[in-house]
Amino acid sequence: MEVKQSTCNYCSIGCNLDFYVEDNKIRKIIPTKNHTVNKGFCCIKGLQLNRQESSRRLPLLRGEDGVMREVSWDKAFETFSSRMKEIQNKYGKESVAYLSTAQITTEELALLGFVGRTYMGINGDGNTRLCMATAAVAHNQSFGYDSPPYALKDLELSDTIIFIGANPIVTHPVLWEYAVRNKDAKIISIDPRKSETTIKSDIWIDIKPKSDIRLFYTLANVLIEKNWIDKEYIEKYSEDFQEFKEHVNKYTLDGVEEKTGISKKRVLELAEIIHKGKKVSFWWTMGVNQGYQAVRTAQSIINLAVMTGNIGREGTGANSITGQCNAMGSRLYSNTTCLYGGRNYNNLEDRKEVANILDIDESILPTKPTISYGEIIDRINSGEIKGLWVIATNPRHSSSDNMKFAKAINNLEFLVVQDLYDDTDTAQHCDLFLPSVPGTKKQGTLINTERRLSAVTPVLEREEGELSDYEIFLGIGKALGIEEPLEKWNTPRDAFELIKQFSKGMPGDITGVDYNMIVNSNGVQWPFKKGDRLIEDERRLFEDNKYYTPSGKVKFIYEDIMEIPNPITKEYPYVLNTGRTTVGQWHTQTRTSEIPIVEDASIKQAHLLINVELANQLGIKESDKIIVSAINGEKGRFIAKLSRNVKKYHLFAPIHYIETNALTPSIFDTYSKEPSYKYMPVNIKKVAK
């Protein structure tokens, strides 16, 4: 029996696993012992990667009679090319777009960006827009580059760990294990819901929904007034602090309880805990990112870390926890929101450098970032976009206000879905289905939440007719007539070498990473430029106090607090929050539905957590059927689950059911364009028997 090491392609931790293979079948999966990231531990999803198989080997094409039939790959590629070109010739180049993912390898993302953005000249966004765009923009504006500064080990080295809008026990259990191993740390959770993580924390700050930014501005004001700040660090290594100080001066303790639900005394206690901590780390994820003023909220966390000197040292940091397995690869190398490597579309030197690497004319490179995920859907509904290519994602389910996408499907002339499964909520409506293989049959790299490059190794041999996403992109490119330029992209290893060249001289420089360094190893965190020596497995950024801004200093960025764009009303008096509810379920359940133990333990129908007192008041009992109506005009049927872990006028629904995102509004952060999934005014009504 052969043992092959590869990387899990679910969440952003990037656990490494040992696959025991015999007769081209995975007989057993064991977490890689002593691996730096997961230290011989992983969750149920990684242990069940052997269950992921393509639903079919050959493409499906819908005939004039509406029936999907198998066709050859050559026929599928020719159909893709002719139909997309026909649409572009009729309606213009940007009448075609794509929606992609962070669930494929960095090399696949880079090639997709080359074929779609560069040569087809189309807009294309990833589902990272739905989870990590806020963090990326906050990093870029404050640090000068999309640069999560931490190593996971910092959780073991902190004396004070503050989780904000994060529930790692469910969403990132391996990350939570780091905190558990730290027996001396005080763990604080800031969350409107009594989540699994808040229950295990030392202190729960039970904040009102979407009032985080006010709490953090008030905390900053208190810390400044009490002189509990690191003046030397602020003076030497930051800019615009004086203006920030004047800004937060108006956020006093007098109004904090009314606005946030947190008393003056508790705010003072939290300020004192931060002041007394020697190594304070702040960790945030979707509860912050998915909001209408999310970027400024994330930066209010960064500001707290900087002003107290809790950055650039072990056990500290303003640390965004990434969601998907390759969100970092998507953000830097998909050619969607930035030119390869985090370069700028309008920087002449960057454009020249990338064009030289690719041996193409600079003029065909995109000149601006893509329009956002939500804007692509809006343009379909307005009739501007007629062709859509969906890759390894399920927007009919996962997009905010997902009934808008249901309407968009009917406005398309040609819908292509490229996925493992042909029965997803989106794939069921496509005109052309392109089946790809799972990660166990791929080669490439993933970049995890702490900037670590890990190898995806083909554990199983592909069977006849099976293609990876990389090979599908190559096939489409060649059918489109992109012959000579694709010669540099023949294999994923070729793409990896291109990616290294794109990174040269950038903050995320990986020119010193040889592919063999990350195979059967602990991987390598960026930056790792040519000539560097790998002395430590875990490294953090800004230990030299140098940032990537023009001044070399971190920026204090702030803004007046917005009014809630969709406040509760008499008609919609309750606030609905969404998120993950079990370790086993993942996103729209397209993959985890293949895991029997997860399916057996999961509630089959969409359900809603309702406070016991509110349920009694409304005459709702456990498992009653209820109608949830939202301020966006949509309704959904749910099963009532009574709980004391949500407050009386708050409700909580898992994201894993299509009914949930029908209720989420089309409201987006100003800067990141990330949807506001965490705040929806709704009403509920028991279904009459």
C-alpha positions in Angstrom: 0.0 0.0 0.0 1.4 3.4 -1.0 1.2 6.4 1.3 0.9 9.9 -0.4 0.8 13.2 1.4 -1.5 16.0 0.1 -3.4 19.0 1.4 -7.1 19.1 2.3 -9.0 21.4 0.0 -11.9 22.4 2.3 -11.1 25.3 4.7 -8.2 27.7 4.9 -6.2 25.9 7.5 -4.7 23.6 4.9 -4.4 20.4 6.9 -2.0 17.9 5.5 -3.2 14.3 5.2 -1.6 10.9 4.5 -3.6 8.9 1.9 -3.1 5.2 2.0 -3.7 4.0 -1.6 -4.1 0.6 -3.1 -5.4 -0.4 -6.6 -6.1 3.3 -7.3 -8.4 3.5 -4.3 -8.0 5.4 -1.1 -8.2 2.8 1.7 -7.5 5.1 4.6 -6.8 8.8 5.4 -4.8 9.8 8.5 -3.7 13.4 9.4 0.0 13.9 8.7 1.8 13.3 12.0 3.9 16.3 13.3 2.8 18.5 10.4 3.4 22.2 11.3 -0.2 23.2 10.5 -2.5 20.5 11.9 -0.1 18.5 14.1 -1.7 15.1 13.4 -5.3 16.4 13.7 -8.0 17.3 11.3 -11.8 17.5 11.1 -14.4 15.0 9.7 -14.4 16.6 6.3 -10.7 15.9 5.6 -11.0 12.4 6.8 -13.7 11.8 4.2 -12.0 13.1 1.1 -12.0 9.7 -0.4 -15.8 10.0 -1.0 -15.4 12.9 -3.5 -15.7 11.7 -7.1 -16.8 13.4 -10.3 -20.5 12.8 -11.1 -19.4 11.9 -14.6 -16.4 11.8 -17.0 -17.8 13.4 -20.2 -19.5 16.7 -20.6 -23.3 17.2 -21.0 -24.9 19.5 -23.6 -28.6 20.5 -23.6 -30.3 19.8 -26.8 -33.1 21.8 -28.5 -35.6 19.4 -26.7 -34.2 20.5 -23.4 -32.5 17.1 -22.6 -28.9 17.0 -21.4 -26.8 14.4 -23.4 -23.2 13.3 -23.2 -20.8 14.8 -25.7 -17.1 14.5 -26.3 -14.7 17.0 -24.8 -13.8 18.3 -28.2 -17.5 19.0 -28.9 -17.9 20.7 -25.5 -14.9 22.9 -26.1 -16.0 23.8 -29.6 -19.5 24.6 -28.3 -18.1 26.8 -25.5 -16.0 28.7 -27.9 -18.6 29.2 -30.6 -21.4 30.2 -28.3 -19.3 32.6 -26.2 -17.8 34.2 -29.3 -21.3 34.5 -30.9 -22.6 36.3 -27.8 -19.6 38.7 -27.7 -19.8 39.5 -31.4 -23.5 40.3 -31.0 -23.5 42.2 -27.7 -20.0 43.2 -27.0 -16.9 41.7 -25.2 -18.2 42.2 -21.7 -21.5 40.5 -22.5 -19.9 37.3 -21.1 -18.6 36.8 -17.6 -17.5 34.1 -15.1 -18.1 33.4 -11.5 -15.3 31.3 -9.9 -14.1 30.0 -6.6 -11.3 29.6 -4.0 -11.7 25.8 -4.0 -9.3 25.1 -6.9 -5.5 25.4 -7.0 -3.5 28.5 -7.4 -2.3 27.4 -10.8 -5.9 26.8 -12.0 -6.9 30.2 -10.8 -4.0 31.8 -12.6 -4.8 30.0 -15.9 -8.5 30.9 -15.6 -7.5 34.5 -15.2 -5.3 34.3 -18.2 -7.9 32.7 -20.5 -11.0 34.6 -19.2 -9.7 38.0 -18.1 -6.8 38.5 -20.5 -7.8 36.8 -23.7 -11.6 36.7 -23.6 -11.5 40.2 -22.1 -14.4 39.5 -19.7 -15.2 40.3 -16.2 -14.8 37.4 -13.7 -15.1 37.3 -10.0 -14.6 34.7 -7.3 -16.7 33.5 -4.4 -13.9 34.9 -2.2 -15.9 38.2 -2.8 -18.5 36.6 -0.5 -16.2 35.9 2.3 -12.7 37.5 2.2 -12.9 40.7 0.1 -13.3 42.8 3.2 -10.1 41.5 4.8 -8.2 41.9 1.5 -9.2 45.5 1.1 -8.6 46.3 4.8 -5.1 44.9 4.5 -4.3 46.7 1.3 -5.5 50.1 2.7 -3.9 49.8 6.1 -0.8 47.6 5.4 -0.2 48.5 1.8 -0.7 44.9 0.6 -3.1 42.0 1.3 -1.0 40.5 4.0 -2.4 38.6 7.0 0.5 39.0 9.4 0.3 36.0 11.6 1.4 32.4 12.1 -1.2 30.0 13.6 1.3 29.4 16.4 0.6 32.9 17.6 -2.6 31.5 19.2 -0.3 29.4 21.4 1.8 32.4 22.4 -0.8 35.0 23.2 -1.8 35.8 26.8 -5.0 37.4 25.5 -7.0 36.0 22.6 -9.9 38.0 21.3 -12.3 36.4 18.7 -14.6 38.8 16.9 -17.4 37.5 14.8 -15.7 34.1 14.7 -16.8 30.7 15.8 -13.6 28.5 15.2 -14.9 25.5 17.2 -17.3 24.9 14.3 -15.6 26.7 11.4 -11.9 26.2 12.0 -11.6 23.4 14.6 -7.8 22.9 14.0 -7.3 26.6 14.6 -9.3 26.4 17.8 -7.0 23.5 19.0 -4.1 26.0 19.0 -6.0 28.2 21.4 -6.9 25.2 23.6 -3.3 24.2 23.8 -2.6 27.7 25.3 -3.5 27.0 28.9 -2.5 30.4 30.1 -4.4 32.6 27.7 -7.6 34.5 28.5 -10.1 33.9 25.6 -12.7 36.6 24.9 -15.4 36.2 22.3 -17.3 39.2 20.8 -20.5 37.9 19.2 -24.2 38.6 19.3 -24.9 34.9 19.5 -24.0 32.5 22.2 -22.0 30.3 19.8 -20.0 27.2 20.6 -16.9 29.3 20.9 -18.4 31.9 23.2 -19.5 29.1 25.5 -15.9 27.9 25.8 -14.5 31.4 26.2 -13.6 33.0 29.5 -15.6 36.1 28.6 -18.5 36.6 26.2 -19.1 40.2 25.0 -22.7 39.8 23.8 -22.8 42.8 21.4 -25.7 44.0 19.5 -25.6 43.0 15.8 -23.4 45.2 13.6 -22.3 47.5 16.4 -18.7 46.2 16.5 -17.3 49.4 15.0 -18.8 51.6 17.6 -17.4 49.4 20.4 -13.9 49.5 18.9 -14.0 53.2 18.4 -15.1 53.6 22.0 -12.4 51.2 23.2 -9.8 53.2 21.2 -11.0 56.4 22.9 -10.8 54.9 26.4 -7.3 53.5 25.7 -6.1 56.9 24.5 -7.7 58.8 27.4 -6.1 56.5 29.9 -2.8 56.6 28.1 -2.9 52.8 27.6 -1.2 53.1 24.2 2.2 52.4 22.8 3.3 56.0 21.9 6.7 55.0 20.7 5.3 52.5 18.2 2.6 54.9 17.0 5.1 57.7 16.5 7.7 55.6 14.7 5.7 53.2 12.6 2.3 54.6 11.9 0.7 57.6 10.2 -2.6 59.6 10.7 -2.9 58.7 14.4 -3.6 62.2 15.5 -6.5 62.5 13.1 -7.8 59.1 14.3 -7.5 60.3 17.9 -9.7 63.3 17.1 -12.2 61.0 15.2 -12.7 58.6 18.1 -13.0 61.4 20.7 -16.7 61.6 20.0 -17.3 57.9 20.8 -17.6 58.2 24.5 -18.8 55.8 27.2 -22.0 57.7 27.7 -23.6 56.3 24.6 -22.0 52.9 24.4 -24.5 50.8 26.1 -27.5 52.1 24.1 -25.7 51.5 20.8 -23.8 48.3 21.5 -25.6 46.6 24.5 -22.3 46.6 26.4 -22.2 48.6 29.6 -19.6 51.2 30.5 -18.2 48.9 33.1 -17.6 46.0 30.7 -16.0 48.3 28.1 -13.6 49.6 30.8 -12.9 46.0 31.8 -12.1 45.0 28.3 -9.9 48.1 27.8 -8.0 47.2 31.0 -7.6 43.5 29.8 -6.1 44.8 26.6 -3.8 47.2 28.4 -2.5 44.6 30.9 -2.0 41.9 28.2 1.6 41.6 27.0 0.7 39.6 23.9 -2.8 40.4 22.7 -4.1 38.9 19.5 -7.3 39.9 17.7 -8.9 37.4 15.4 -11.8 38.1 13.1 -13.7 36.4 10.3 -17.1 36.4 8.6 -19.0 38.1 11.4 -16.9 41.2 10.6 -16.3 40.6 6.9 -19.9 40.1 5.8 -21.3 43.5 6.7 -22.4 46.9 5.2 -19.5 48.7 6.8 -17.1 45.8 7.1 -13.8 47.2 5.8 -13.9 50.1 8.3 -14.9 47.6 11.1 -11.9 45.4 10.2 -9.7 48.5 10.2 -11.0 49.5 13.6 -9.6 46.1 14.9 -6.3 46.8 13.1 -6.2 50.2 14.7 -6.6 48.7 18.2 -3.7 46.3 17.6 -1.4 49.0 16.2 -2.1 51.6 18.9 -1.4 49.1 21.7 1.8 47.8 20.0 0.2 44.4 19.5 1.5 43.7 16.0 4.7 42.3 14.5 5.5 40.3 17.6 4.8 36.7 18.5 1.4 36.1 20.1 0.0 39.4 18.7 -1.7 40.8 15.6 -4.8 42.0 13.9 -5.5 38.6 12.3 -8.2 37.8 9.7 -9.1 34.1 9.6 -9.6 33.1 6.0 -12.6 31.0 4.9 -11.9 28.8 1.9 -8.8 26.6 1.2 -7.3 28.8 -1.4 -8.8 32.3 -0.8 -5.2 33.6 -0.5 -4.3 32.1 -3.8 -7.4 33.5 -5.4 -6.8 37.0 -4.0 -3.3 37.3 -5.3 -3.2 35.2 -8.5 -6.6 35.0 -10.1 -6.1 38.2 -12.2 -9.5 39.5 -11.1 -9.1 42.2 -8.5 -5.4 42.8 -8.9 -2.9 41.9 -11.6 -0.9 38.8 -10.9 1.0 38.8 -7.6 -0.9 41.7 -6.1 0.3 44.1 -8.8 -1.7 47.1 -10.0 -3.6 47.2 -13.4 -2.7 50.8 -13.9 1.0 50.6 -13.0 3.0 50.7 -16.2 6.0 48.8 -14.7 3.7 46.1 -13.4 2.0 45.7 -16.7 5.3 45.5 -18.6 6.7 43.0 -16.1 3.7 40.7 -16.4 3.6 41.0 -20.2 7.3 40.1 -20.5 6.8 37.1 -18.3 3.9 35.9 -20.4 5.6 37.0 -23.7 2.4 38.8 -24.8 1.6 42.3 -25.8 0.9 44.5 -22.7 -2.2 46.0 -24.4 -4.2 42.8 -24.0 -3.9 42.7 -20.2 -6.9 43.9 -18.3 -6.8 47.6 -17.5 -9.0 47.5 -14.4 -10.3 45.2 -11.8 -13.3 43.0 -12.5 -16.7 44.2 -11.6 -17.9 42.4 -8.5 -19.9 39.2 -8.1 -23.1 41.1 -7.2 -22.6 43.5 -10.1 -22.2 40.5 -12.5 -25.6 39.2 -11.4 -27.1 42.7 -11.7 -25.8 43.0 -15.2 -27.3 39.7 -16.2 -30.7 40.9 -14.9 -30.3 44.2 -16.7 -29.6 42.3 -20.0 -26.0 43.5 -20.4 -24.5 40.0 -19.7 -25.9 37.1 -21.8 -23.3 34.4 -21.3 -22.0 33.1 -17.9 -19.4 30.5 -17.0 -19.6 29.2 -13.4 -16.6 27.3 -12.0 -16.7 25.2 -8.9 -19.3 27.3 -7.1 -23.0 27.3 -6.7 -24.4 30.9 -6.9 -28.1 29.8 -7.2 -27.6 28.8 -3.5 -24.8 30.9 -2.1 -25.2 34.4 -3.6 -26.9 36.9 -1.4 -30.6 37.5 -2.3 -30.3 34.3 -4.3 -33.6 34.6 -6.0 -32.0 37.4 -8.1 -29.7 34.7 -9.5 -32.7 32.4 -10.1 -34.1 35.3 -12.3 -30.7 35.8 -13.9 -30.6 32.2 -15.1 -33.7 32.9 -17.2 -32.0 36.0 -18.7 -29.0 34.1 -20.0 -28.6 32.8 -23.5 -25.8 30.4 -22.5 -24.9 29.1 -19.0 -21.9 26.9 -18.5 -21.2 25.1 -15.2 -17.9 23.5 -14.5 -18.0 21.4 -11.3 -17.6 18.0 -9.7 -21.3 17.5 -9.6 -24.0 17.9 -12.2 -26.9 18.2 -9.7 -26.0 21.4 -7.9 -28.7 24.1 -7.6 -26.9 25.9 -10.4 -25.8 23.0 -12.6 -29.4 21.8 -12.9 -30.1 24.8 -15.1 -27.0 24.9 -17.3 -26.7 24.5 -21.1 -23.3 23.0 -20.9 -21.9 21.0 -18.0 -18.1 20.4 -17.8 -17.2 17.7 -15.2 -13.9 18.2 -13.3 -12.1 15.8 -11.0 -11.7 16.2 -7.2 -8.6 17.5 -5.5 -7.3 14.0 -4.9 -6.6 13.8 -8.7 -5.0 17.2 -9.1 -1.5 18.7 -8.9 -0.8 22.3 -7.7 -0.7 24.5 -4.7 -3.0 26.0 -2.1 -2.1 29.1 0.0 -3.6 28.9 3.5 -4.8 31.4 6.0 -1.2 32.1 7.4 0.2 32.5 3.9 1.6 29.0 3.7 2.1 27.3 0.3 1.2 23.6 0.4 1.3 21.0 -2.3 -1.8 19.3 -3.7 -0.5 16.0 -4.9 -2.4 13.6 -7.2 -3.3 10.8 -4.8 -5.3 8.9 -7.4 -4.7 8.4 -11.1 -7.3 9.8 -13.4 -9.5 7.5 -15.4 -10.1 7.7 -19.2 -12.0 10.8 -20.1 -11.5 12.6 -16.8 -10.0 16.1 -16.9 -8.9 18.5 -14.1 -10.0 22.1 -14.1 -6.5 23.0 -15.3 -6.9 20.8 -18.4 -10.4 22.1 -19.0 -9.1 25.7 -19.0 -6.4 24.7 -21.4 -8.9 23.0 -23.7 -11.2 26.0 -23.7 -8.3 28.3 -24.4 -7.1 26.3 -27.4 -10.7 26.1 -28.7 -10.8 29.9 -28.5 -7.6 30.1 -30.6 -5.1 30.9 -27.9 -2.5 28.5 -29.1 1.0 30.1 -28.8 0.4 32.1 -25.6 -0.7 28.9 -23.8 2.6 27.1 -24.5 3.9 28.7 -21.3 1.0 27.1 -19.4 1.3 23.4 -20.5 1.3 21.9 -17.0 0.5 23.1 -13.4 4.3 23.0 -12.8 4.7 25.5 -15.6 2.1 27.7 -14.1 3.8 27.5 -10.7 7.0 28.8 -12.3 5.1 31.7 -13.9 3.4 32.5 -10.5 6.9 32.7 -8.9 8.0 35.2 -11.6 4.8 37.3 -11.0 5.7 37.5 -7.3 9.2 38.8 -7.8 9.9 42.0 -5.9 6.4 42.0 -4.4 5.7 41.7 -0.7 4.5 38.1 -1.3 7.7 37.2 -3.2 8.0 33.4 -3.5 10.9 33.2 -6.0 12.9 31.1 -3.5 10.3 28.3 -3.3 11.1 25.3 -5.3 8.1 23.1 -5.9 9.9 20.1 -4.4 10.3 22.1 -1.1 6.5 21.9 -0.5 6.0 18.3 -1.5 5.9 15.9 1.5 6.9 18.8 3.7 5.4 21.4 6.1 5.0 23.9 3.2 6.5 27.4 3.1 5.0 30.7 4.2 5.4 33.7 1.9 7.4 35.8 1.6 10.3 33.5 0.6 12.4 35.2 -2.0 15.3 33.8 -4.0 18.3 33.3 -1.7 16.3 33.1 1.5 17.0 30.2 3.9 14.1 28.4 5.6 15.2 28.7 9.3 11.7 28.6 10.9 8.5 26.8 9.9 6.4 29.6 11.3 7.0 33.3 10.5 5.0 36.5 11.0 5.1 39.8 9.1 6.1 43.2 10.3 8.6 42.0 12.9 10.9 44.6 11.3 8.2 47.3 11.7 8.2 47.9 8.0 4.9 48.0 6.1 4.1 48.0 2.4 2.7 51.5 2.2 4.6 54.3 0.3 5.7 55.7 3.7 6.6 52.3 5.1 4.2 52.9 7.9 0.9 51.4 8.8 -2.1 53.7 8.3 -4.8 54.5 10.8 -8.0 54.5 8.6 -11.4 55.4 10.0 -14.8 56.8 9.0 -18.0 58.0 10.6 -20.3 55.1 11.5 -23.1 54.5 9.0 -26.7 54.2 9.8 -28.0 50.7 9.3 -29.2 50.6 5.7 -32.0 48.1 6.5 -33.1 48.8 10.1 -35.8 46.7 11.8 -39.4 48.0 11.5 -42.8 47.1 13.0 -43.3 44.9 10.0 -39.9 43.2 10.3 -39.1 43.4 14.0 -36.5 40.6 14.3 -32.8 40.4 13.2 -31.8 37.3 11.3 -28.1 36.2 11.5 -26.5 33.4 9.4 -23.5 31.1 9.6 -22.2 27.6 9.8 -23.7 25.3 12.5 -21.7 22.0 12.3 -18.1 21.1 11.6 -19.3 18.5 9.1 -21.5 20.7 6.8 -19.7 22.9 4.3 -21.2 25.7 2.3 -24.0 24.5 0.0 -23.4 20.8 1.0 -22.5 19.7 -2.5 -19.5 17.8 -1.2 -20.4 17.1 2.4 -23.6 15.5 1.3 -21.5 12.5 0.2 -20.3 11.9 3.8 -22.8 9.5 5.5 -21.9 10.4 9.1 -22.5 14.1 8.3 -25.7 13.5 6.5 -27.0 11.3 9.4 -26.2 13.9 12.0 -27.5 16.9 10.0 -31.1 18.3 10.1 -32.5 17.6 6.6 -34.6 20.7 6.3 -33.8 24.4 6.6 -34.2 25.4 10.2 -34.1 28.5 12.3 -32.9 29.0 15.9 -35.5 30.9 17.9 -35.2 32.1 21.5 -37.4 30.0 23.8 -39.1 33.0 25.3 -39.9 34.5 21.9 -41.2 31.1 20.7 -43.5 30.8 23.7 -44.8 34.3 23.1 -45.6 33.5 19.5 -47.0 30.0 20.2 -44.2 28.3 18.3 -43.1 24.8 19.5 -40.0 22.7 18.7 -40.0 21.5 15.0 -43.1 23.6 14.1 -43.1 24.8 10.5 -42.7 28.5 10.2 -42.6 31.1 7.4 -39.8 33.7 7.5 -40.5 36.8 5.5 -37.6 39.3 5.0 -37.3 43.0 4.3 -36.1 42.2 0.7 -39.6 40.8 -0.1 -38.6 37.1 -0.1 -40.1 34.4 2.1 -39.0 30.9 3.1 -40.2 27.8 5.0 -38.1 26.7 8.0 -38.4 24.3 10.9 -38.3 26.0 14.3 -35.5 24.9 16.7 -35.9 26.4 20.1 -32.7 27.7 21.7 -31.4 29.8 24.6 -28.2 30.6 22.6 -29.9 33.4 20.6 -31.3 36.5 22.2 -35.0 37.1 22.4 -35.4 39.2 19.2 -32.6 37.5 17.3 -32.8 34.6 15.0 -30.1 32.4 13.4 -30.3 30.2 10.3 -27.5 27.9 8.8 -26.1 28.9 5.5 -26.2 25.3 4.2 -29.8 25.5 3.1 -30.9 27.4 -0.1 -33.9 29.0 1.8 -31.5 31.0 3.9 -29.8 33.2 1.3 -33.1 33.9 -0.4 -33.6 36.2 2.6 -30.2 38.0 2.6 -30.4 41.5 1.2 -28.5 43.0 -1.8 -26.5 45.3 0.5 -22.8 45.5 0.1 -19.8 47.1 1.8 -18.8 50.3 0.0 -15.2 49.3 -0.5 -15.0 45.5 -0.7 -18.5 45.0 -2.3 -18.9 42.0 0.1 -22.5 41.1 0.8 -24.1 41.9 4.2 -25.1 38.3 5.2 -25.3 38.9 8.9 -28.1 41.4 9.4 -31.6 40.9 8.0 -34.8 42.4 9.4 -37.4 39.6 9.2 -40.7 38.5 10.6 -41.9 35.0 11.4 -45.2 33.2 11.4 -46.2 29.8 12.4 -47.7 27.7 9.5 -51.3 26.9 10.1 -52.0 23.2 10.4 
